Amino acid sequence: MFSDFGPATVLLLYTSVAIGTANVILLFGLLYAYWKTYKEIKSKFTIGLLYFASFLLLQNIAITFASALPLLLPHIPYNVPSYDLDRPHIGFLFVNLVQLIALSILYKITKE
């Protein structure tokens, strides 16, 4: 059960959801900027950016939802071996954090 998680795991889950949500917000901002650019210049490169950001957005929504699942449904036992939430997934958190930094840089240079 969710109540069986240690405080470090709970903190990791909340941090992962927060970073994932920030990634989703940045990707929506990038999609908006790329769409505005596409309407102006209609280039294949901009279409590629739209596809890239769209697929990255879908991936981030899925990962953020999977990270939030134990927070949304705490009564479901998550101690099955395939889910393995009793051990923190620091690797996923690290990937999301690096992605947040990269998307922030991309967003900043796109808005200039």
N, C-alpha and C positions, 0 to 999 in steps of 0.2 A: 504494500500500500504506500501511497504518497507520504503518509505520516511516518513510515519506516525509513525514509531517506534521511541522511544526515544533513546538518546545516550547510555543509560545503556543497553537496549535490543540489540542494534547493537553491542556493546562491548561484551556482553554475547554470541551472535551468533558467532562472530569471535573467541572468546576464546574457545568456544565449538568445533568449526571446527578445530582449531589448536591442541587442546588436542586429539580429535578424530583421526586426521592425525598422531600424534605421536604414538597413540595406534596401528594404522594400521602398521606403520613402525616397531614398536617393535615386533608385531605379525609375520610379514614377516621374521624378523631376527630369532625369535624363531622357526618358521616353517623350515627355512633353517638349523638351528642347529639340530633340531630333525630329519630332513631327513638325514643329514650326519651321525648322530648317528645310525639311523635305518639301513642304508646301511652297517654299520660296525658290529652291533650286532644282528639285526633282532629280537628284543624282543617284546612281546605283550605290555609291558609297554610303549615302545617308540611309538608303533602304537596308543595307547591310548592318548599319548601326542600330536601326529599329529592330531588326531580327535578333541581333545579338542581345540587346537590352531586354527584349521580350522574353527570350528563353532564359536569360539570367534572372529575370523577375519571377518566372514560373518556378525555377529552382529554389529561389530564396523564399517564396511563399510556402512551398512544400516543406523545406527544412525548418522554417520558423514555426509552421503548424505542428510538425513532428516534435519540435522542442517544447512547444506549449501544451501538447496533449496531456502530460501528467499534471500540469497546472489547471487545465480545464476540466479534466475528469479524474479527480484524486481518488475516487472510490474503486477504480479498476486496479487490480494487482498487476504491477509492472515488473514483477520479479521473474518473468519468463526469460529463458536464456536468449531468445532471439532479440528481445528489446534491450536487455542488459543495462537498465538505467541505474542499477545499484552502484555502478562505477561511473564516475564522471567522464564524459566524452570531451576531454580537453582538446583533442585533435580537431573536432568539429568547431569548437569555440575558437580555436586559433585560426582556422581557415576563415571563419566568419569575420574575425577581427581584421585579418589581413585584407579580406575582401572589402570591409568597411573603409579601410584606409585607402585602398586603390580606387574605390568608387567615389570617395570624397575628393580625391585628386582629380579624377576624370570629370566629376561634376563641376569642380572649381574652374578647370580650364575650358570646359564646354560653355560655361556662363560668361566667360570673358570676351 
